[in-house]
Amino acid sequence: MLNALVTLAAEEAEHNPLLPAMYDIVWSAVCFVIILLVAWKVALPNVAKMLDERSAAIEGNIAKADEAQKQAEAALEEYTRQLAEARTEAGQIRESAREDGKKIIAEAKETATVEAARVTAAAQTQIEAERQSTLVALRSEVGTLAIDLAGGVVGETLSDDARATAVVDRFLADLEASEKAAK
């Protein structure tokens, strides 16, 4: 068997072992052309279509992202504007509240002043009424005491009301005159 292999190797030595036989080259070329045509007609359009769809999807997503970014920027600007308006409005409300507070305080002070003046006037009126009442009571008591004392000094009873009243009035007038002279 070894002989047969050596003989076969010698016969093939005439051919270059690196180059295949001609029929192998032809059939390989035919298969290659068929595969190339199928790939070119079927696979290449599908791949191109898929790449175009992917490219369109990517460009659509980029456009959507740009639009979303623009909307976000617009929303941020709107938010910033509304925030500035709210701050301005809050400042106005705060200032209005301060003014209202000042008005309320002024009204309360005025009301308190009026009420204090009313209470003071009422107290003055009451004090004057009590003073007058006290003066009348004192005059009556002083009159009674004066009549009793005068009766004791004179030695007669002054039971006559008209006479007693005249004596008391004269005594009080003299007393008031002496007080005015002392001042």
ROSE-4610 file (N, C-alpha, C; in Angstrom, 1 decimal, always signed):
// ROSE-4610
residu = [M/M/M/L/L/L/N/N/N/A/A/A/L/L/L/V/V/V/T/T/T/L/L/L/A/A/A/A/A/A/E/E/E/E/E/E/A/A/A/E/E/E/H/H/H/N/N/N/P/P/P/L/L/L/L/L/L/P/P/P/A/A/A/M/M/M/Y/Y/Y/D/D/D/I/I/I/V/V/V/W/W/W/S/S/S/A/A/A/V/V/V/C/C/C/F/F/F/V/V/V/I/I/I/I/I/I/L/L/L/L/L/L/V/V/V/A/A/A/W/W/W/K/K/K/V/V/V/A/A/A/L/L/L/P/P/P/N/N/N/V/V/V/A/A/A/K/K/K/M/M/M/L/L/L/D/D/D/E/E/E/R/R/R/S/S/S/A/A/A/A/A/A/I/I/I/E/E/E/G/G/G/N/N/N/I/I/I/A/A/A/K/K/K/A/A/A/D/D/D/E/E/E/A/A/A/Q/Q/Q/K/K/K/Q/Q/Q/A/A/A/E/E/E/A/A/A/A/A/A/L/L/L/E/E/E/E/E/E/Y/Y/Y/T/T/T/R/R/R/Q/Q/Q/L/L/L/A/A/A/E/E/E/A/A/A/R/R/R/T/T/T/E/E/E/A/A/A/G/G/G/Q/Q/Q/I/I/I/R/R/R/E/E/E/S/S/S/A/A/A/R/R/R/E/E/E/D/D/D/G/G/G/K/K/K/K/K/K/I/I/I/I/I/I/A/A/A/E/E/E/A/A/A/K/K/K/E/E/E/T/T/T/A/A/A/T/T/T/V/V/V/E/E/E/A/A/A/A/A/A/R/R/R/V/V/V/T/T/T/A/A/A/A/A/A/A/A/A/Q/Q/Q/T/T/T/Q/Q/Q/I/I/I/E/E/E/A/A/A/E/E/E/R/R/R/Q/Q/Q/S/S/S/T/T/T/L/L/L/V/V/V/A/A/A/L/L/L/R/R/R/S/S/S/E/E/E/V/V/V/G/G/G/T/T/T/L/L/L/A/A/A/I/I/I/D/D/D/L/L/L/A/A/A/G/G/G/G/G/G/V/V/V/V/V/V/G/G/G/E/E/E/T/T/T/L/L/L/S/S/S/D/D/D/D/D/D/A/A/A/R/R/R/A/A/A/T/T/T/A/A/A/V/V/V/V/V/V/D/D/D/R/R/R/F/F/F/L/L/L/A/A/A/D/D/D/L/L/L/E/E/E/A/A/A/S/S/S/E/E/E/K/K/K/A/A/A/A/A/A/K/K/K]
num = [1/1/1/2/2/2/3/3/3/4/4/4/5/5/5/6/6/6/7/7/7/8/8/8/9/9/9/10/10/10/11/11/11/12/12/12/13/13/13/14/14/14/15/15/15/16/16/16/17/17/17/18/18/18/19/19/19/20/20/20/21/21/21/22/22/22/23/23/23/24/24/24/25/25/25/26/26/26/27/27/27/28/28/28/29/29/29/30/30/30/31/31/31/32/32/32/33/33/33/34/34/34/35/35/35/36/36/36/37/37/37/38/38/38/39/39/39/40/40/40/41/41/41/42/42/42/43/43/43/44/44/44/45/45/45/46/46/46/47/47/47/48/48/48/49/49/49/50/50/50/51/51/51/52/52/52/53/53/53/54/54/54/55/55/55/56/56/56/57/57/57/58/58/58/59/59/59/60/60/60/61/61/61/62/62/62/63/63/63/64/64/64/65/65/65/66/66/66/67/67/67/68/68/68/69/69/69/70/70/70/71/71/71/72/72/72/73/73/73/74/74/74/75/75/75/76/76/76/77/77/77/78/78/78/79/79/79/80/80/80/81/81/81/82/82/82/83/83/83/84/84/84/85/85/85/86/86/86/87/87/87/88/88/88/89/89/89/90/90/90/91/91/91/92/92/92/93/93/93/94/94/94/95/95/95/96/96/96/97/97/97/98/98/98/99/99/99/100/100/100/101/101/101/102/102/102/103/103/103/104/104/104/105/105/105/106/106/106/107/107/107/108/108/108/109/109/109/110/110/110/111/111/111/112/112/112/113/113/113/114/114/114/115/115/115/116/116/116/117/117/117/118/118/118/119/119/119/120/120/120/121/121/121/122/122/122/123/123/123/124/124/124/125/125/125/126/126/126/127/127/127/128/128/128/129/129/129/130/130/130/131/131/131/132/132/132/133/133/133/134/134/134/135/135/135/136/136/136/137/137/137/138/138/138/139/139/139/140/140/140/141/141/141/142/142/142/143/143/143/144/144/144/145/145/145/146/146/146/147/147/147/148/148/148/149/149/149/150/150/150/151/151/151/152/152/152/153/153/153/154/154/154/155/155/155/156/156/156/157/157/157/158/158/158/159/159/159/160/160/160/161/161/161/162/162/162/163/163/163/164/164/164/165/165/165/166/166/166/167/167/167/168/168/168/169/169/169/170/170/170/171/171/171/172/172/172/173/173/173/174/174/174/175/175/175/176/176/176/177/177/177/178/178/178/179/179/179/180/180/180/181/181/181/182/182/182/183/183/183]
x = [+0.8/+0.0/+0.9/+1.9/+2.8/+3.4/+3.5/+4.0/+2.9/+1.7/+0.6/+0.6/+0.8/+0.8/+2.0/+3.1/+4.3/+4.1/+3.5/+3.2/+2.2/+1.2/+0.2/+0.8/+1.7/+2.3/+3.2/+3.8/+4.7/+3.9/+2.8/+1.9/+1.4/+1.1/+0.5/+1.7/+2.8/+3.9/+4.0/+3.5/+3.4/+2.5/+1.5/+0.6/+1.1/+0.8/+1.2/+0.2/+0.6/-0.3/-1.0/-0.5/-1.2/-2.4/-2.4/-3.5/-4.4/-5.7/-6.7/-6.9/-7.6/-7.9/-8.9/-8.9/-9.7/-11.1/-11.7/-13.1/-13.5/-12.6/-12.9/-13.0/-12.1/-12.1/-13.4/-13.8/-15.0/-16.3/-16.4/-17.6/-17.6/-16.5/-16.4/-16.8/-16.3/-16.7/-18.2/-18.8/-20.3/-21.0/-20.6/-21.3/-21.1/-19.9/-19.6/-20.5/-20.6/-21.5/-22.9/-23.4/-24.8/-25.0/-24.1/-24.2/-24.1/-23.2/-23.1/-24.3/-25.0/-26.2/-27.4/-27.5/-28.5/-28.3/-27.0/-26.7/-27.0/-26.7/-26.9/-28.4/-29.1/-30.5/-31.4/-31.1/-32.0/-31.5/-30.3/-29.8/-29.4/-28.7/-28.3/-29.4/-30.6/-31.7/-32.3/-32.4/-32.9/-32.0/-30.7/-29.8/-29.9/-29.9/-30.0/-31.3/-32.4/-33.7/-33.6/-33.0/-32.9/-32.0/-30.9/-30.1/-30.8/-31.5/-32.3/-33.3/-34.0/-35.0/-34.4/-33.2/-32.5/-32.0/-31.5/-31.0/-32.2/-33.4/-34.5/-35.0/-35.0/-35.4/-34.4/-33.1/-32.1/-32.3/-32.5/-32.8/-34.1/-35.1/-36.4/-36.2/-35.4/-35.2/-34.4/-33.4/-32.6/-33.5/-34.4/-35.4/-36.3/-36.8/-37.6/-36.9/-35.6/-34.8/-34.6/-34.3/-34.2/-35.5/-36.6/-37.9/-38.2/-37.9/-38.1/-37.2/-35.9/-35.0/-35.6/-36.1/-36.7/-37.9/-38.7/-39.9/-39.4/-38.4/-37.9/-37.3/-36.6/-36.1/-37.2/-38.3/-39.4/-40.1/-40.3/-40.9/-40.1/-38.8/-37.9/-38.1/-38.1/-38.3/-39.6/-40.7/-42.0/-42.0/-41.4/-41.3/-40.6/-39.5/-38.7/-39.5/-40.3/-41.1/-42.2/-42.9/-43.9/-43.4/-42.2/-41.6/-41.3/-40.8/-40.5/-41.8/-42.9/-44.2/-44.7/-44.6/-45.0/-44.3/-43.0/-42.2/-42.6/-42.9/-43.3/-44.7/-45.6/-46.9/-46.8/-45.9/-45.8/-45.2/-44.3/-43.8/-44.9/-45.8/-46.9/-47.9/-48.2/-49.1/-48.5/-47.2/-46.5/-46.6/-46.3/-46.4/-47.8/-48.8/-50.2/-50.5/-50.1/-50.4/-49.7/-48.5/-47.9/-48.7/-49.1/-50.0/-51.3/-51.9/-53.1/-52.9/-51.7/-51.4/-51.2/-50.5/-50.3/-51.7/-52.6/-53.9/-54.6/-54.6/-55.3/-54.7/-53.4/-52.8/-53.2/-53.2/-53.6/-55.0/-55.9/-57.3/-57.5/-56.7/-56.8/-56.3/-55.2/-54.7/-55.8/-56.4/-57.4/-58.6/-59.0/-60.1/-59.8/-58.6/-58.2/-58.1/-57.6/-57.6/-59.0/-59.9/-61.2/-61.9/-61.6/-62.2/-61.6/-60.3/-59.7/-60.2/-60.4/-61.0/-62.4/-63.2/-64.6/-64.6/-63.7/-63.6/-63.2/-62.2/-61.7/-62.8/-63.6/-64.7/-65.7/-66.1/-67.1/-66.6/-65.3/-64.7/-64.8/-64.4/-64.5/-65.9/-66.9/-68.3/-68.7/-68.3/-68.7/-68.0/-66.7/-66.0/-66.7/-67.1/-67.8/-69.1/-69.9/-71.2/-71.0/-70.0/-69.7/-69.3/-68.5/-68.1/-69.3/-70.2/-71.4/-72.2/-72.3/-73.1/-72.5/-71.2/-70.5/-70.7/-70.6/-70.8/-72.2/-73.2/-74.5/-74.7/-74.1/-74.1/-73.4/-72.2/-71.5/-72.2/-72.8/-73.6/-74.7/-75.3/-76.5/-76.0/-74.9/-74.3/-73.8/-73.1/-72.5/-73.7/-74.7/-75.9/-76.5/-76.7/-77.2/-76.3/-75.0/-74.1/-74.1/-74.2/-74.2/-75.4/-76.6/-77.8/-77.7/-77.2/-77.1/-76.1/-75.0/-74.0/-74.6/-75.2/-75.8/-76.9/-77.7/-78.7/-78.1/-77.0/-76.3/-75.7/-75.1/-74.5/-75.6/-76.6/-77.7/-78.6/-78.7/-79.5/-80.9/-81.2/-82.6/-82.5/-83.6/-83.7/-84.0/-83.4/-83.6/-84.4/-85.6/-86.4/-87.1/-87.2/-87.9/-87.0/-87.6/-86.8/-86.3/-87.1/-86.7/-85.6/-85.7/-84.7/-83.4/-83.5/-82.4/-81.7/-82.4/-81.8/-81.1/-81.6/-81.0/-79.7/-79.7/-78.5/-77.4/-77.8/-76.9/-76.3/-77.1/-76.6/-75.6/-75.9/-75.0/-73.7/-73.8/-72.6/-71.7/-72.3/-71.6/-71.0/-71.7/-71.2/-70.0/-70.1/-69.0/-67.8/-68.1/-67.0/-66.3/-67.1/-66.5/-65.8/-66.3/-65.6/-64.2/-64.2/-62.9/-62.0/-62.5/-61.6/-61.0/-61.8/-61.4/-60.3/-60.6/-59.6/-58.3/-58.3/-57.1/-56.3/-57.0/-56.2/-55.6]
y = [-1.1/+0.0/+1.2/+1.1/+2.2/+2.4/+1.4/+1.5/+2.3/+2.0/+2.6/+4.1/+4.5/+5.9/+6.6/+6.0/+6.6/+6.8/+5.8/+5.9/+7.0/+7.1/+8.2/+9.5/+9.6/+10.9/+11.3/+10.3/+10.6/+11.1/+10.6/+11.0/+12.4/+12.7/+14.0/+15.0/+14.6/+15.5/+16.4/+15.9/+16.7/+17.9/+17.8/+18.9/+19.7/+21.0/+21.9/+21.6/+21.2/+20.9/+22.1/+23.3/+24.5/+24.9/+24.5/+24.9/+23.7/+24.0/+22.9/+22.5/+21.5/+21.1/+22.1/+22.1/+23.1/+22.9/+21.7/+21.5/+22.1/+22.0/+22.6/+24.1/+24.7/+26.2/+26.6/+25.9/+26.3/+26.2/+25.0/+24.8/+25.8/+26.1/+27.1/+28.5/+28.8/+30.1/+30.2/+29.1/+29.2/+29.3/+28.6/+28.7/+30.1/+30.7/+32.0/+33.0/+32.9/+33.9/+33.8/+32.5/+32.3/+32.9/+32.7/+33.3/+34.8/+35.3/+36.7/+37.3/+36.7/+37.2/+37.2/+36.1/+36.0/+37.1/+37.3/+38.3/+39.7/+39.9/+41.2/+41.6/+40.6/+40.8/+40.7/+39.8/+39.6/+40.2/+39.9/+40.3/+41.8/+42.2/+43.6/+44.6/+44.4/+45.4/+45.3/+44.1/+44.0/+44.7/+44.5/+45.2/+46.7/+47.1/+48.5/+49.1/+48.4/+48.8/+48.9/+47.9/+47.9/+49.1/+49.3/+50.5/+51.8/+51.9/+53.2/+53.4/+52.3/+52.4/+52.8/+52.2/+52.5/+54.0/+54.4/+55.8/+56.7/+56.4/+57.3/+57.3/+56.1/+56.1/+56.9/+56.8/+57.6/+59.0/+59.4/+60.8/+61.3/+60.5/+60.8/+61.0/+60.1/+60.2/+61.5/+61.8/+63.0/+64.2/+64.2/+65.3/+65.4/+64.3/+64.3/+64.8/+64.4/+64.9/+66.4/+66.9/+68.3/+69.0/+68.5/+69.1/+69.1/+68.0/+67.8/+68.8/+69.0/+70.0/+71.4/+71.7/+73.0/+73.2/+72.2/+72.3/+72.5/+71.8/+71.9/+73.3/+73.8/+75.2/+76.2/+76.0/+76.9/+76.8/+75.6/+75.4/+76.0/+75.9/+76.5/+78.1/+78.6/+80.1/+80.5/+79.7/+80.0/+79.9/+78.9/+78.7/+79.9/+80.3/+81.4/+82.7/+82.9/+84.1/+84.1/+82.9/+82.8/+83.0/+82.5/+82.7/+84.1/+84.8/+86.3/+87.0/+86.7/+87.3/+87.0/+85.8/+85.4/+86.2/+86.4/+87.1/+88.6/+89.1/+90.5/+90.7/+89.7/+89.8/+89.6/+88.7/+88.5/+89.8/+90.5/+91.8/+92.8/+92.8/+93.8/+93.4/+92.1/+91.7/+92.1/+91.8/+92.1/+93.6/+94.4/+95.9/+96.3/+95.7/+96.1/+95.7/+94.5/+94.1/+95.0/+95.5/+96.5/+97.8/+98.3/+99.5/+99.3/+98.1/+97.8/+97.7/+97.1/+97.0/+98.4/+99.3/+100.6/+101.4/+101.1/+101.8/+101.2/+99.9/+99.3/+99.8/+99.9/+100.4/+101.9/+102.7/+104.1/+104.2/+103.4/+103.4/+102.9/+101.9/+101.4/+102.5/+103.2/+104.3/+105.4/+105.7/+106.8/+106.4/+105.1/+104.6/+104.6/+104.2/+104.2/+105.6/+106.5/+107.9/+108.5/+108.2/+108.7/+108.0/+106.7/+106.0/+106.5/+106.8/+107.3/+108.7/+109.5/+110.8/+110.7/+109.7/+109.5/+109.1/+108.1/+107.6/+108.7/+109.5/+110.6/+111.6/+112.0/+112.9/+112.4/+111.1/+110.5/+110.5/+110.2/+110.2/+111.6/+112.6/+114.0/+114.4/+114.0/+114.3/+113.6/+112.4/+111.6/+112.3/+112.7/+113.3/+114.7/+115.4/+116.7/+116.5/+115.4/+115.1/+114.7/+113.9/+113.5/+114.7/+115.6/+116.8/+117.6/+117.8/+118.6/+117.9/+116.6/+115.8/+116.0/+115.9/+116.0/+117.4/+118.4/+119.8/+120.0/+119.5/+119.6/+118.9/+117.7/+117.0/+117.7/+118.3/+119.0/+120.3/+121.0/+122.2/+121.8/+120.7/+120.3/+120.0/+119.3/+119.0/+120.2/+121.0/+122.2/+123.1/+123.2/+124.0/+123.5/+122.2/+121.6/+121.9/+121.7/+122.0/+123.5/+124.3/+125.8/+126.2/+125.6/+126.0/+125.5/+124.3/+123.8/+124.7/+125.1/+125.9/+127.3/+127.8/+129.2/+129.2/+128.1/+128.0/+128.0/+127.3/+127.3/+128.6/+129.3/+130.6/+131.7/+131.7/+132.7/+132.3/+131.1/+130.7/+130.5/+130.4/+130.1/+129.1/+128.4/+127.4/+128.0/+127.6/+128.1/+127.1/+126.9/+125.8/+126.3/+127.6/+128.2/+127.9/+127.3/+126.9/+128.1/+129.1/+130.2/+131.0/+131.1/+131.8/+131.0/+129.7/+128.8/+128.8/+128.8/+128.8/+130.0/+131.2/+132.5/+132.5/+132.0/+132.0/+131.1/+129.9/+129.0/+129.6/+130.2/+130.7/+131.8/+132.7/+133.8/+133.2/+132.2/+131.6/+131.0/+130.3/+129.7/+130.7/+131.8/+132.9/+133.5/+133.7/+134.3/+133.3/+132.0/+131.0/+131.0/+131.1/+131.1/+132.4/+133.5/+134.7/+134.7/+134.1/+134.0/+133.1/+132.0/+131.1/+131.8/+132.7/+133.4/+134.5/+135.1/+136.1/+135.4/+134.2/+133.5/+133.1/+132.9/+132.4/+133.6]
z = [+0.0/+0.0/+0.0/+0.6/+0.6/-0.8/-1.5/-2.9/-3.7/-3.5/-4.3/-4.0/-2.8/-2.4/-3.0/-3.0/-3.6/-5.1/-5.8/-7.2/-7.5/-6.7/-6.9/-6.7/-5.7/-5.4/-6.6/-7.2/-8.3/-9.5/-9.8/-10.9/-10.6/-9.5/-9.2/-9.1/-9.0/-9.0/-10.2/-11.3/-12.5/-12.3/-11.5/-11.3/-10.1/-10.1/-8.9/-7.8/-6.6/-5.6/-5.0/-5.3/-4.9/-5.7/-7.0/-7.9/-8.0/-7.8/-7.9/-9.4/-9.6/-11.0/-11.6/-12.9/-13.7/-13.5/-13.4/-13.1/-11.8/-10.7/-9.4/-9.5/-10.3/-10.5/-11.2/-12.2/-12.9/-12.1/-11.4/-10.6/-9.4/-8.8/-7.7/-8.2/-9.4/-10.0/-10.2/-10.7/-11.0/-9.6/-8.6/-7.3/-6.7/-6.9/-6.4/-7.1/-8.5/-9.2/-8.8/-8.5/-8.1/-6.7/-5.8/-4.5/-4.5/-5.4/-5.6/-6.1/-7.1/-7.7/-6.6/-5.9/-4.8/-3.8/-3.4/-2.4/-2.9/-4.2/-4.8/-5.0/-5.4/-5.7/-4.5/-3.5/-2.4/-1.1/-0.7/+0.6/+0.6/-0.5/-0.5/-0.4/-1.2/-1.0/+0.4/+1.0/+2.3/+3.3/+3.2/+4.1/+3.9/+2.6/+2.3/+2.9/+2.7/+3.3/+4.8/+5.4/+6.9/+7.3/+6.6/+7.0/+6.8/+5.7/+5.5/+6.6/+7.0/+8.1/+9.4/+9.6/+10.9/+10.8/+9.7/+9.5/+9.7/+9.1/+9.3/+10.8/+11.4/+12.8/+13.7/+13.4/+14.2/+13.9/+12.6/+12.3/+13.0/+13.0/+13.6/+15.1/+15.7/+17.2/+17.5/+16.6/+16.8/+16.7/+15.7/+15.5/+16.7/+17.2/+18.4/+19.6/+19.7/+20.8/+20.7/+19.5/+19.3/+19.7/+19.2/+19.5/+21.0/+21.7/+23.1/+23.9/+23.4/+24.0/+23.8/+22.6/+22.4/+23.3/+23.5/+24.3/+25.8/+26.2/+27.6/+27.8/+26.8/+27.0/+27.0/+26.2/+26.2/+27.6/+28.1/+29.4/+30.5/+30.4/+31.4/+31.3/+30.1/+30.0/+30.5/+30.2/+30.8/+32.3/+32.8/+34.3/+34.9/+34.3/+34.8/+34.8/+33.7/+33.5/+34.6/+34.8/+35.8/+37.2/+37.4/+38.7/+39.0/+38.0/+38.1/+38.4/+37.6/+37.8/+39.2/+39.7/+41.0/+42.1/+41.9/+42.9/+42.9/+41.7/+41.6/+42.3/+42.0/+42.6/+44.1/+44.6/+46.0/+46.7/+46.0/+46.6/+46.6/+45.6/+45.6/+46.8/+46.9/+48.0/+49.3/+49.5/+50.8/+51.0/+50.0/+50.2/+50.5/+49.9/+50.1/+51.6/+52.0/+53.4/+54.4/+54.1/+55.0/+55.1/+53.9/+53.9/+54.7/+54.4/+55.2/+56.7/+57.0/+58.4/+59.1/+58.3/+58.8/+59.0/+58.0/+58.1/+59.3/+59.5/+60.6/+62.0/+62.0/+63.3/+63.5/+62.4/+62.6/+63.0/+62.4/+62.8/+64.3/+64.7/+66.1/+67.0/+66.7/+67.5/+67.6/+66.5/+66.5/+67.3/+67.2/+67.9/+69.4/+69.7/+71.1/+71.7/+70.9/+71.4/+71.6/+70.7/+70.9/+72.1/+72.2/+73.4/+74.7/+74.7/+75.9/+76.2/+75.2/+75.4/+76.0/+75.4/+75.9/+77.3/+77.7/+79.0/+80.0/+79.5/+80.4/+80.6/+79.6/+79.7/+80.6/+80.5/+81.3/+82.8/+83.0/+84.3/+84.9/+84.1/+84.5/+84.9/+84.1/+84.4/+85.7/+85.8/+87.0/+88.3/+88.1/+89.2/+89.6/+88.6/+88.8/+89.5/+89.0/+89.6/+91.1/+91.4/+92.7/+93.6/+93.0/+93.7/+94.1/+93.1/+93.4/+94.5/+94.3/+95.3/+96.7/+96.7/+98.0/+98.6/+97.7/+98.1/+98.7/+98.1/+98.6/+99.9/+100.0/+101.3/+102.4/+102.0/+103.0/+103.4/+102.5/+102.8/+103.8/+103.5/+104.3/+105.7/+105.9/+107.2/+107.9/+107.1/+107.7/+108.1/+107.3/+107.7/+109.0/+109.1/+110.3/+111.5/+111.3/+112.4/+112.8/+111.7/+112.0/+112.7/+112.4/+113.1/+114.5/+114.7/+116.1/+116.9/+116.3/+117.0/+117.2/+116.2/+116.3/+117.4/+117.4/+118.4/+119.8/+119.9/+121.2/+121.6/+120.6/+120.9/+121.2/+120.4/+120.5/+121.7/+121.9/+123.1/+122.6/+121.5/+121.0/+119.9/+119.7/+118.7/+117.4/+116.4/+115.1/+114.4/+114.8/+114.1/+112.9/+112.8/+111.6/+110.4/+109.4/+108.2/+107.5/+107.3/+106.5/+107.2/+108.5/+109.2/+109.2/+109.4/+109.5/+108.1/+107.1/+105.7/+105.5/+105.9/+105.7/+106.5/+107.8/+108.6/+107.9/+107.5/+106.9/+105.6/+104.8/+103.5/+103.8/+104.8/+105.1/+105.7/+106.5/+107.1/+106.0/+105.0/+103.9/+103.0/+102.8/+101.9/+102.6/+103.9/+104.7/+104.6/+104.7/+104.7/+103.3/+102.2/+100.9/+100.6/+101.1/+101.0/+101.7/+102.9/+103.6/+102.9/+102.2/+101.4/+100.2/+99.6/+98.4/+98.8/+99.9/+100.4/+100.7/+101.2/+101.6/+100.4/+99.3/+98.1/+97.5]
